[in-house]
Amino acid sequence: MKYKNLNLAYLFEIIIGFGCIISISVLGFSGLISLALIGLRPFFLEREPISDEKNYWRFSYKVMLSSLLIISLFIISILILINYFPSLSKKLPPFDKILYLLLPFFLMTRGVVGFIHNQKL
């Protein structure tokens, strides 16, 4: 089963991911609770059976791979900043807050990449 309107589903992920990033910045670790809102998506959006499974899974694979690559670059750039530029690492938030941001950042990135890839179809 897939969502009938994939654009709306990806916009939902973008909004939830961005909201979670904001709530983590304000509340710290307690802000991760806002990720529970993604569980409301099935209640708001209709689902339909997948008509062409091969193309749908290829599309999902592209979106997931692109999102993972972006997250990997994000992690690598933070590690480079911390290890090789000590003057810049003082300006970064604590490392544990950066790790808390990975999941909502991934959700937001997946929404953006999925929305862009879905526009090309």
Buried (B, 14 or more C-beta within 10 A) or exposed (E): EBBEBBEBBBBBBBBBBBBBBEBBEEEEEEBBEBBEEBEEBEEEBEEEEEEEEEEEEEBEEBBBEBBBEBBEEBBEEBEEBBEEEEEEBEEEEEEEBBEBBEBBBBBBBBBBBBBEBBEEE
